[in-house]
Structures are given as C-alpha cells and as structure tokens.
Amino acid sequence: MNKNELVAAMAEKTSLKKTDVEKVLKAFTEVVGEELKKGEKIQLVGFGTFEVVERAEREGRNPKTGETMTIAASKAPKFKPGKALKDSLN
C-alpha cells in the first residue's frame, strides 16, 4: 500500500475528504519526525511505540576490498508494535 492508497482507505473509513486526510497524515508524520529528532518517544497504546535507538561505532569490512573500516555511530528510528497490533495479526 502506498501513500495515496492509504489516504483513500482512511478517507473511506472516516467519511472525510481525501485532502483533509492527506493533511492529517502529513501532520502526523511531521510531528513524529520532530519528536524523534528531539529524542522523545511516541507511544500509541494498542498500536505501538516510535523511538530512537543509538548505534555505537563499530568495525566493518568493505565488501569489495575486504579492508576493515570504522562505521560511525548513528541514530535510527525504531518502531515496536504493541500487543493489540501483534494479536490482530495472529
């Protein structure tokens, strides 16, 4: 499912216009991104949790040359599904 299909499905479920749903979806993604940049965690009970994980600096290998190299530390977004979401899939 792509963004347009998601907007259409949400519009059908909520009886809202697609343009309104698209604004809400855009606002949701912006707010999640902004909060994650601040290091905050977003918990939607029953759905899941968005958070930032820190990856430590580590050694790796260049697959082309086999030479060892240092991979810099970084931050990455993480989504952990909630129990209700997991249960609905099984």
GROMACS elastic network, one bead per residue, 0.5 to 0.9 nm:
[ bonds ]
;  ai    aj funct       b0    kb
    1     4     6  0.80924   500
    1     5     6  0.58255   500
    1     6     6  0.64495   500
    2     5     6  0.53710   500
    2     6     6  0.62023   500
    2     7     6  0.87378   500
    3     6     6  0.50276   500
    3     7     6  0.61432   500
    3     8     6  0.86146   500
    3    22     6  0.88070   500
    4     7     6  0.51062   500
    4     8     6  0.61855   500
    4     9     6  0.86404   500
    4    22     6  0.85112   500
    5     8     6  0.50780   500
    5     9     6  0.61455   500
    5    10     6  0.85786   500
    6     9     6  0.51352   500
    6    10     6  0.60956   500
    6    11     6  0.84826   500
    7    10     6  0.51687   500
    7    11     6  0.60210   500
    7    12     6  0.85870   500
    7    18     6  0.62168   500
    7    19     6  0.84987   500
    7    21     6  0.60728   500
    7    22     6  0.59650   500
    7    25     6  0.77526   500
    8    11     6  0.50956   500
    8    12     6  0.62178   500
    8    13     6  0.87440   500
    8    17     6  0.89071   500
    8    18     6  0.62605   500
    8    21     6  0.82858   500
    8    22     6  0.89609   500
    9    12     6  0.51630   500
    9    13     6  0.63060   500
    9    14     6  0.87209   500
   10    13     6  0.51064   500
   10    14     6  0.60908   500
   10    15     6  0.82089   500
   10    16     6  0.81129   500
   10    18     6  0.81120   500
   10    21     6  0.68786   500
   11    14     6  0.52720   500
   11    15     6  0.55066   500
   11    16     6  0.50358   500
   11    17     6  0.59509   500
   11    18     6  0.54551   500
   11    19     6  0.88045   500
   11    20     6  0.83049   500
   11    21     6  0.60725   500
   11    22     6  0.88167   500
   12    15     6  0.53448   500
   12    16     6  0.71904   500
   12    17     6  0.85381   500
   12    18     6  0.85653   500
   13    16     6  0.81200   500
   14    17     6  0.87025   500
   14    21     6  0.87279   500
   16    19     6  0.83200   500
   16    20     6  0.65420   500
   16    21     6  0.66052   500
   17    20     6  0.52819   500
   17    21     6  0.63686   500
   17    22     6  0.86391   500
   18    21     6  0.50495   500
   18    22     6  0.60021   500
   18    23     6  0.86268   500
   19    22     6  0.50640   500
   19    23     6  0.63314   500
   19    24     6  0.87729   500
   20    23     6  0.51530   500
   20    24     6  0.63396   500
   20    25     6  0.86984   500
   21    24     6  0.50493   500
   21    25     6  0.61027   500
   21    26     6  0.85127   500
   22    25     6  0.50982   500
   22    26     6  0.60605   500
   22    27     6  0.85276   500
   23    26     6  0.51045   500
   23    27     6  0.60848   500
   23    28     6  0.85529   500
   24    27     6  0.50795   500
   24    28     6  0.61070   500
   24    29     6  0.87239   500
   25    28     6  0.50306   500
   25    29     6  0.62894   500
   25    30     6  0.86087   500
   26    29     6  0.52825   500
   26    30     6  0.61611   500
   26    31     6  0.86285   500
   27    30     6  0.50855   500
   27    31     6  0.60654   500
   27    32     6  0.85352   500
   28    31     6  0.52602   500
   28    32     6  0.61469   500
   28    33     6  0.85626   500
   29    32     6  0.51606   500
   29    33     6  0.60858   500
   29    34     6  0.85831   500
   30    33     6  0.51100   500
   30    34     6  0.60888   500
   30    35     6  0.85934   500
   31    34     6  0.50956   500
   31    35     6  0.60903   500
   31    36     6  0.85029   500
   32    35     6  0.52751   500
   32    36     6  0.61256   500
   32    37     6  0.86208   500
   32    41     6  0.88457   500
   32    42     6  0.72367   500
   32    50     6  0.78285   500
   33    36     6  0.51914   500
   33    37     6  0.61866   500
   33    38     6  0.87784   500
   34    37     6  0.51362   500
   34    38     6  0.64898   500
   34    39     6  0.88910   500
   34    40     6  0.88062   500
   35    38     6  0.51149   500
   35    39     6  0.64576   500
   35    40     6  0.52328   500
   35    41     6  0.71313   500
   35    42     6  0.76048   500
   35    51     6  0.89361   500
   36    40     6  0.52557   500
   36    41     6  0.65817   500
   36    42     6  0.79957   500
   36    50     6  0.77787   500
   36    51     6  0.63287   500
   36    52     6  0.61531   500
   36    77     6  0.74023   500
   37    40     6  0.74186   500
   37    52     6  0.81721   500
   39    51     6  0.75457   500
   39    52     6  0.63698   500
   40    50     6  0.87914   500
   40    51     6  0.68082   500
   40    52     6  0.76598   500
   41    49     6  0.70806   500
   41    50     6  0.58558   500
   41    52     6  0.73117   500
   42    48     6  0.84536   500
   42    49     6  0.55959   500
   42    50     6  0.51093   500
   42    51     6  0.65116   500
   43    46     6  0.89280   500
   43    47     6  0.81006   500
   43    48     6  0.60752   500
   43    50     6  0.64572   500
   43    51     6  0.85269   500
   44    47     6  0.54194   500
   44    48     6  0.53620   500
   44    49     6  0.60677   500
   44    50     6  0.84715   500
   44    82     6  0.80979   500
   45    48     6  0.62867   500
   45    49     6  0.79670   500
   45    82     6  0.68899   500
   45    83     6  0.87928   500
   45    84     6  0.84492   500
   46    81     6  0.81930   500
   46    82     6  0.51608   500
   46    83     6  0.61874   500
   46    85     6  0.62262   500
   47    80     6  0.88142   500
   47    81     6  0.60344   500
   47    83     6  0.74895   500
   47    84     6  0.65063   500
   47    85     6  0.54025   500
   47    86     6  0.85571   500
   48    79     6  0.68797   500
   48    80     6  0.54783   500
   48    83     6  0.78472   500
   48    84     6  0.86525   500
   48    85     6  0.74654   500
   49    78     6  0.80780   500
   49    79     6  0.56162   500
   49    80     6  0.51673   500
   49    81     6  0.64139   500
   49    82     6  0.70733   500
   50    77     6  0.71035   500
   50    78     6  0.57550   500
   50    80     6  0.65972   500
   50    81     6  0.87880   500
   51    76     6  0.85132   500
   51    77     6  0.58554   500
   51    78     6  0.52901   500
   51    79     6  0.64977   500
   51    80     6  0.82092   500
   52    75     6  0.64562   500
   52    76     6  0.55930   500
   52    78     6  0.58062   500
   52    79     6  0.87287   500
   53    74     6  0.85426   500
   53    75     6  0.56917   500
   53    76     6  0.54257   500
   53    77     6  0.63140   500
   53    78     6  0.65927   500
   54    73     6  0.74290   500
   54    74     6  0.59522   500
   54    76     6  0.64911   500
   54    77     6  0.89629   500
   55    58     6  0.85773   500
   55    72     6  0.85410   500
   55    73     6  0.54371   500
   55    74     6  0.51610   500
   55    75     6  0.58933   500
   55    76     6  0.74203   500
   56    71     6  0.86803   500
   56    72     6  0.74029   500
   56    74     6  0.68001   500
   56    75     6  0.87713   500
   57    70     6  0.70707   500
   57    71     6  0.56937   500
   57    74     6  0.76199   500
   58    69     6  0.85922   500
   58    70     6  0.58714   500
   58    71     6  0.52975   500
   58    72     6  0.68496   500
   58    73     6  0.73958   500
   59    68     6  0.67748   500
   59    69     6  0.57895   500
   59    71     6  0.58719   500
   59    72     6  0.87941   500
   60    67     6  0.84606   500
   60    68     6  0.56626   500
   60    69     6  0.53199   500
   60    70     6  0.60331   500
   60    71     6  0.63145   500
   61    64     6  0.86102   500
   61    65     6  0.80685   500
   61    66     6  0.55713   500
   61    67     6  0.55082   500
   61    69     6  0.57114   500
   61    70     6  0.82867   500
   62    65     6  0.56034   500
   62    66     6  0.50584   500
   62    67     6  0.53465   500
   62    68     6  0.62964   500
   62    69     6  0.68335   500
   63    66     6  0.53612   500
   63    67     6  0.77979   500
   64    67     6  0.81579   500
   65    68     6  0.87856   500
   71    74     6  0.89311   500
   81    84     6  0.83246   500
   81    85     6  0.62814   500
   81    86     6  0.65532   500
   82    85     6  0.54116   500
   82    86     6  0.63165   500
   82    87     6  0.86666   500
   83    86     6  0.50973   500
   83    87     6  0.59846   500
   83    88     6  0.85244   500
   84    87     6  0.50723   500
   84    88     6  0.61038   500
   84    89     6  0.88461   500
   85    88     6  0.51836   500
   85    89     6  0.66873   500
   86    89     6  0.54363   500
   86    90     6  0.69490   500
   87    90     6  0.54211   500
